[in-house]
Amino acid sequence: MFVRCLEFVSGMAQCVRSTLNPSRTTQSFISTVSAKTTPAFASVSFLRTLPEFKKYPVMSCQGKVQSQQDQIPPQLSLDDLITSKRKGEVLGPIQDSLSNCLSDTNLLETVPGLKSRIKGKVRDIYDAGDYLVLVTTDRLSAFDRNLASIPFKGQVLNETSLWWFNNTQHITPNAVVSSPDRNVVIAKKCSVFPIEFVVRGYVTGSTDTSLWTVYKKGVRNYCGNVLSDGLVKNQKLPANILTPTTKAEDHDVPITPNEIVDGGFMTQAEFDEASMKALRLFEFGQRVAKEHGLILVDTKYEFGRSSDGSILLIDEIHTPDSSRYWLAGSYEERFQKGLEPENVDKEFLRLWFKENCNPYEDEVLPTAPAELITELAWRYIFLYETITGSRIDILPTQEPIHVRISRNTSQALSSLRQL
């Protein structure tokens, strides 16, 4: 068929094909923006699981958050992002780590038995024989290039995905085997479908493939979805839609369901199953987000086929890298006034780059201000803690991150090979 898997297209496997002005004020771009559980992934007793927290919500197989009493969804506000006590607690560690981000890895030199490395936009993927080692770095990617490194970003993304992977097993199995380090996942190898299943609930976005960008250019049939006239930016769609993309050399390309099947990327049965799972995952994510005062606006999923023929969720899920989140409490009022929603993702930094350069064409990009980098790191932490109800351990240490990752990954692989 189209690929033989050794790689997740943008993160969870390794695939082999077979046949401005930096001085501009930054505050305007910052427009907006517990518990007991452990992930059920570690199959080796010593492998690291996430720390236990009191009052951690438990997700039922029907997808409802079970707590001691039913609660009205919190009305989060911009003040929760700007003036919260928790922000004051984490700003110090964030600022102390600005020069100690995990921007690159080379486990080939430090972890025995690894065969090769694929460097993705955010994740470095290593072939470990029967398994894949995925290291989530602190790199920030947008506009099909790396923009900056954000303290603790890799850890937050990794632990956010683990939480969602654990709580969506009633919808789909996933490829996770274990998480030996806060930045690392060991995963099953599988044949990856080279399609990103992008699901959208609102007409918004600033990138070339975003729904608002193409809509304002006059497109009324996008990826097989017929769009009515008269929609405005940030408007809620009548129903969630799927807008798949496929990977080109250096950017994503929109594609219709018929083109996916006719082009041999997936069979009709494979596409139907993955599409159903993507829409169910998104609906579940929207419900959970709403219960925590947030709107899950859009996101993307990736899937692969395991050796037993089942379709697995891979890569990441509902992270602030792969998803857009807005504050629910202020959305309607701001929408009626024509104001941008208060967001809890990387959109404000994307907008800063678009205001200060051409991020698609400029060879050299301006350096993002430190206050924007710090703000984004805080937002990632805020989103994780809001969704999971737990506090993330972000205390900086004297030990280099790469040394810690190398040690933990080596121990995990050694134990797995003894099974």
Salt bridges, closest charged atoms under 4 A:
GLU89 OE1 - ARG86 NH1 3.17
GLU89 OE1 - ARG391 NH1 2.78
ASP104 OD1 - ARG117 NH1 3.00
ASP104 OD1 - LYS119 NZ 3.90
ASP124 OD2 - ARG117 NH1 3.73
ASP124 OD1 - ARG139 NH2 2.81
ASP127 OD1 - LYS189 NZ 2.70
ASP144 OD1 - LYS121 NZ 3.35
GLU159 OE2 - ARG48 NH2 2.88
ASP181 OD2 - ARG404 NE 2.79
GLU196 OE2 - LYS247 NZ 2.97
ASP229 OD1 - ARG220 NE 2.73
ASP250 OD1 - HIS251 ND1 2.69
ASP252 OD1 - LYS247 NZ 3.09
GLU270 OE2 - ARG305 NE 3.23
GLU273 OE2 - LYS277 NZ 3.27
ASP298 OD2 - ARG324 NE 2.99
GLU302 OE2 - LYS300 NZ 2.83
ASP315 OD2 - LYS300 NZ 2.42
GLU316 OE1 - ARG123 NH2 3.13
GLU316 OE2 - LYS300 NZ 3.76
ASP321 OD2 - LYS153 NZ 2.70
GLU333 OE2 - LYS337 NZ 3.01
GLU340 OE2 - LYS233 NZ 3.35
GLU342 OE2 - ARG334 NH1 3.93
GLU347 OE1 - ARG324 NH1 2.92
GLU347 OE1 - ARG350 NH2 2.74
GLU355 OE1 - ARG24 NH2 3.84
GLU375 OE1 - LYS87 NZ 2.84
GLU375 OE2 - ARG379 NE 2.96
GLU385 OE2 - ARG86 NH2 2.66
ASP393 OD2 - ARG182 NH2 3.97
GLU399 OE2 - ARG407 NH1 2.40
